[in-house]
Amino acid sequence: MAARVKELEEELTRVVDERDASNSRAEEARATAIATTGQLGAEQRAHELTKGALAEATKAAEGESCSLCFVRFFMRSTPDFLSRRRTGEGGF
């Protein structure tokens, strides 16, 4: 009977050690998951900020480009349009 008790105690010790090791690995995995989630969140925020800045820069560039195109078109076409109108050319 003492031998069986000793055998069961050893089995219990082994199972408890395995459980402790498993819990330790689970805690490490949980800590890694939390750290990874935090890093991904920071990267996502940085991405959103960059995306927003790029959208603003693109919008500003498009606005400036359109404004410059209009000014160039207007400056180039107005004198020509006025000169053709005075001479009766251009079919307007």
For each residue, the residues with C-beta under 8 A, 3 or more apart:
1: 4 5
2: 5 6
3: 6 7
4: 1 7 8
5: 1 2 8 9
6: 2 3 9 10
7: 3 4 10 11
8: 4 5 11 12
9: 5 6 12 13
10: 6 7 13 14
11: 7 8 14 15
12: 8 9 15 16
13: 9 10 16 17
14: 10 11 17 18
15: 11 12 18 19
16: 12 13 19 20
17: 13 14 20 21
18: 14 15 21 22
19: 15 16 22 23
20: 16 17 23 24
21: 17 18 24 25
22: 18 19 25 26
23: 19 20 26 27
24: 20 21 27 28
25: 21 22 28 29
26: 22 23 29 30
27: 23 24 30 31
28: 24 25 31 32
29: 25 26 32 33
30: 26 27 33 34
31: 27 28 34 35
32: 28 29 35 36
33: 29 30 36 37
34: 30 31 37 38
35: 31 32 38 39
36: 32 33 39 40
37: 33 34 40 41
38: 34 35 41 42
39: 35 36 42 43
40: 36 37 43 44
41: 37 38 44 45
42: 38 39 45 46
43: 39 40 46 47
44: 40 41 47 48
45: 41 42 48 49
46: 42 43 49 50
47: 43 44 50 51
48: 44 45 51 52
49: 45 46 52 53
50: 46 47 53 54
51: 47 48 54 55
52: 48 49 55 56
53: 49 50 56 57
54: 50 51 57 58
55: 51 52 58 59
56: 52 53 59 60
57: 53 54 60 61
58: 54 55 61 62
59: 55 56 62 63
60: 56 57 63 64
61: 57 58 64 65
62: 58 59 65 66
63: 59 60 66 67
64: 60 61 67 68
65: 61 62 68 69
66: 62 63 69 70
67: 63 64 70 71
68: 64 65 71 72
69: 65 66 72 73
70: 66 67 73 74
71: 67 68 74 75
72: 68 69 75 76
73: 69 70 76 77
74: 70 71 77 78
75: 71 72 78 79
76: 72 73 79 80
77: 73 74 80 81
78: 74 75 81 82
79: 75 76 82 83
80: 76 77 83 84
81: 77 78 84 85 90 92
82: 78 79 85 86
83: 79 80 86 87
84: 80 81 87 88 89 90 92
85: 81 82 88 90 92
86: 82 83
87: 83 84
88: 84 85
89: 84
90: 81 84 85
91:
92: 81 84 85
